[in-house]
Amino acid sequence: MSAPPSPTLSDSELLDSLEDAGFDLASDRERRIEALQREIKQVRDLKESDNGRVITFNDEKSLIERMSKERYCLLHFFHNDFSRCKIMDQKLSDLAPSHPHTLFLRASVSDVPFLVTKMAVQVLPCVICFVDGRAVDRLIGFEELGDSDHFTSKVLEFRLKQSGVLPSDLSLASNLSSTLVPTKKDDDDYSDDEDRRSGGRARKGKVGIRNGLFNGGDDDDY
């Protein structure tokens, strides 16, 4: 007895069957191409954006305008002569590529006097975290990082995540700032909070900005 015919369809029969079933190969191919093009554009836009690296601003107005466009951003107030500011710069540069949804910014205190006064910045380095344009947290000096110049990027990352500025889950990020960080209502609140964190070094009425302690040395005014 001869073997039964193979159930495999020929190429033409297969295509005819797909067409009869209402399967549009051309449309499906176009949808796949469009989806791929969208993914490529997203990757290209991310690479071309400022996110993923630390951006320096020298113009105060441009800095404020840039910050207003971002949901998550942090700003490092620095001074070129302060050693600990250079350490903070390096650690933030290490973290930026891993957090493309957060804009990492830096500005010299001499270039942004309005923000320095508005945010009551008195001790450097100072990193202030912003979510939806609102300052939700600040990191002053290295006291919360082990009070050592040798803290790791992971330690800094852990501390910054507490503010909600480095969201690991964007669907939950909107709740982080309200549940983890106390709301700062005015400049007096910032000054009181800064004074507590710095052990009384950030005293109200102090003129100038001081360097965070370096190897147990004295603070330096400029």
HUUR-V871543 format. One record per pair of residues at least 24 apart in sequence whose ideal C-beta (glycine too) atoms are under 8 Angstrom apart, sorted by the first residue. I is the first residue (numbers start at 1). J is the second residue. D is the distance in Angstrom with one decimal. If there is no record, write none. Layout:
[[I:J:D] [I:J:D]]
This chain:
[[46:100:5.7] [50:103:6.1] [51:96:7.8] [51:100:4.6] [51:101:7.0] [51:102:7.1] [51:103:5.7] [51:104:8.0] [52:96:5.8] [52:97:5.0] [52:100:4.9] [53:93:7.2] [53:96:5.1] [53:97:7.0] [53:104:6.9] [54:89:6.9] [54:92:5.3] [54:93:5.1] [54:96:5.4] [54:104:4.4] [54:105:7.2] [54:106:5.6] [55:103:7.2] [55:104:6.8] [55:105:5.5] [55:106:7.2] [56:105:7.8] [56:106:5.1] [56:107:7.0] [57:105:6.3] [57:106:7.6] [57:107:5.1] [57:111:7.4] [57:112:7.7] [58:107:7.5] [58:108:7.4] [58:111:5.0] [59:111:7.4] [60:107:7.7] [60:111:6.5] [60:112:4.7] [60:113:7.6] [60:114:5.8] [60:115:6.5] [63:105:6.8] [63:107:5.8] [63:112:6.4] [63:115:7.5] [64:115:7.4] [66:103:7.5] [66:105:7.3] [67:103:7.6] [67:105:6.9] [67:130:6.3] [67:133:7.1] [68:133:5.7] [70:102:8.0] [70:103:4.5] [70:130:7.5] [71:101:7.8] [71:131:6.8] [71:132:5.7] [72:101:5.8] [72:102:4.2] [72:103:6.9] [72:130:7.5] [72:131:6.0] [72:164:7.9] [72:165:5.3] [72:166:7.4] [72:167:6.4] [72:173:7.3] [73:102:6.3] [73:103:3.9] [73:104:7.5] [73:105:6.1] [73:129:8.0] [73:130:5.0] [73:165:7.3] [74:102:6.7] [74:103:7.6] [74:104:6.1] [74:105:6.8] [74:127:5.7] [74:128:6.8] [74:129:4.8] [74:130:6.7] [74:160:6.9] [74:165:5.3] [75:105:4.6] [75:106:7.1] [75:107:6.4] [75:115:7.8] [75:127:7.0] [75:128:5.3] [75:130:7.1] [76:104:7.7] [76:105:6.9] [76:106:4.3] [76:107:7.5] [76:125:6.4] [76:126:7.4] [76:127:4.9] [77:106:7.9] [77:107:6.3] [77:109:5.4] [77:112:7.4] [77:115:7.7] [77:116:6.7] [77:119:7.8] [77:121:5.0] [77:124:6.3] [77:125:7.1] [77:126:4.5] [77:127:7.6] [77:128:7.3] [77:209:8.0] [78:106:5.8] [78:107:7.4] [78:108:6.0] [78:109:7.1] [78:124:6.5] [78:125:6.0] [79:108:6.7] [79:109:5.7] [79:110:7.6] [79:124:5.4] [79:209:6.9] [79:211:7.1] [79:222:6.6] [80:108:6.7] [81:211:7.9] [81:222:7.0] [82:124:5.3] [82:125:6.9] [82:211:4.4] [82:212:7.5] [82:220:7.8] [83:149:7.8] [83:211:7.8] [83:214:5.5] [84:124:7.2] [84:125:5.4] [84:141:7.0] [84:142:6.4] [84:149:6.7] [84:211:6.7] [84:212:4.9] [84:214:5.9] [85:124:5.7] [85:125:4.6] [85:211:7.9] [87:125:7.8] [87:142:8.0] [87:149:5.8] [88:125:4.1] [88:127:6.8] [91:151:7.5] [91:153:5.1] [91:156:4.9] [92:127:7.5] [92:156:7.6] [94:153:4.3] [95:153:5.7] [95:156:6.6] [95:157:5.5] [95:160:7.6] [95:166:7.7] [98:157:7.8] [99:166:5.1] [101:167:6.4] [101:170:6.6] [102:165:5.9] [102:166:5.6] [102:167:7.6] [109:209:5.5] [116:209:6.9] [118:187:7.4] [119:190:6.9] [120:187:5.5] [120:190:4.8] [120:191:5.1] [120:194:6.5] [121:209:6.3] [122:194:6.7] [122:202:4.7] [122:206:5.9] [122:208:8.0] [122:209:5.9] [122:210:6.5] [123:194:7.3] [123:198:5.7] [123:201:6.3] [123:202:5.3] [123:209:7.1] [123:210:5.3] [123:211:7.7] [123:212:5.8] [123:219:7.7] [124:209:5.7] [124:210:7.0] [124:211:5.7] [124:212:6.2] [125:212:6.3] [127:160:7.6] [129:160:6.6] [129:163:4.2] [129:164:7.6] [129:165:3.9] [130:165:7.0] [131:163:7.6] [131:164:5.5] [131:165:6.1] [131:173:7.8] [131:176:7.7] [131:177:4.6] [132:177:7.9] [134:177:7.6] [135:184:6.2] [135:190:7.8] [136:163:5.4] [136:164:6.4] [136:165:7.1] [136:177:4.5] [136:181:4.8] [136:183:7.8] [136:184:7.4] [137:162:7.3] [137:163:3.5] [137:164:7.9] [137:165:7.2] [137:181:5.0] [138:190:7.4] [138:193:7.6] [138:194:7.2] [140:194:6.0] [140:197:5.5] [140:198:5.7] [140:202:7.0] [140:212:7.4] [141:198:6.7] [141:212:3.3] [141:213:7.0] [142:212:6.1] [143:197:6.4] [143:198:6.9] [143:199:7.5] [143:212:8.0] [144:197:7.2] [147:213:7.9] [149:214:7.2] [149:215:7.3]]
